[in-house]
Amino acid sequence: MNERVLIAGCGDVGTRVAQRLAARGDTVFALRRSATPGVVDGIGWLRGDLVTNTGLDTLPPVSQLVFAATPATGDEAAYRAIFLDGLRHVFAALDVDALRRVVFVSSSAVYGEHGGDRVDETTPTAPLRVNGEVLVEAERWLAAQAPCTISLRLAGLYGPGRTRLFDSLRAGAASVPRGEPVYANRIHVDDAAAAIAHLLAVPEPDACYLGVDDTPLPIDVLYDYLAALLDAPLPGPGVAPAGVGNKRLDNARLRATGFDFRWPDARAGYADLLRR
């Protein structure tokens, strides 16, 4: 059946989700602070601010919700404002009893240090930074609000417009830990959007999924590969990224729902970006 879906915090990922849902015939509303209200390409754009709770009093009735907001900055106050206050504001504005499915876009930052071991949805959360702590709190609050809520914990996003890594490699400013594998976990932004749309339609979903591709790569392997593609200098030796934790994220649960990745290996995804 066609659904009525609200995407709250409709930035890059949310817009890609909205396009997919509109293409499959759902009625889609996209909420953004800077939106120009109106229907464009089958998407109904709404203006509203999740943090200040302005413009939310006229939200349309919906059967599904995607919360895909991003904080204004990386500090604790911004995270709490969007993921705790903003989430509560949306729920207060909607008929929660009418919601048949909620997807909360979370992050693998909820996990801690695992020394390169495999991590899946059963691994206890142990955030290393406040961003992960706030997301764990938001996930737990959400799980108590509606009967069918899903947290999708995304790995590091890459894709069109996300060129900072390329710029750093070209400038010779990148460094990587060498000697002992420290893993990078990635997902292409199009695969992230596809996973969100997919989970809205899974008949009997689990409460949590990891959104990550098939191929956790040691950071030096990934960066050296990209440097060669760019004809850039190899990154120098450095330390592991602070506050991230060394782990290999496992996507078996998402795969088991029938989801298929367009870019199962970030090397191919990044290479495609460079070709474009």
C-alpha angles and dihedrals in degrees: 000000000000114000135210105232132188118200107200115201096019106196128137098315094038093051091053089050091049091052092052094048093047090050091055092050104262121140103245131197118188119200119203133157093231099036123134103227116242143077117291122175091343095309120116107219119208129189116224142132116230094196100048093034093231121147094014097103092082100047111144122243111270138180097209135037131199114192104199102153126146127207122250091235138003099255127108096254092055092047093050092046094056105029099038108022094032093049092050091048092054093048091049089054096049135068096250093191089063094055112105096175137017124187116194114197104222133162141246084241085094088079127078138211115319105165094242095309125141116274126195139164092286093058110108115251115247109162118204094203139036093256090065092044092055092047092052089051091049093048091052093047092049094049089060095052108058134024099236111038126151128195113206108198106204125204121217111317124225133170144101113357094014098107104141093108092050091049092050093050093047090051092050089239098121124102131183138194110256133191100037119048114256109184132229116205116200144174127188112242091237091054089048091054091045090051092053092050090046094052091053087065103038106119100222108012129185119242094250139029135180114233104207135121126253097262123064104191132197105253093238091053092052096043094045089051092051093045089056091050090050094043085235129142117276112259116261124239116284145149130280116272110274120248096008105094129219110266143132110232117217121215098187094118093054091045090052090063089063097261115151125198123227089202109033092164121046092214090067092042094052091045090055090052090054092048089054 
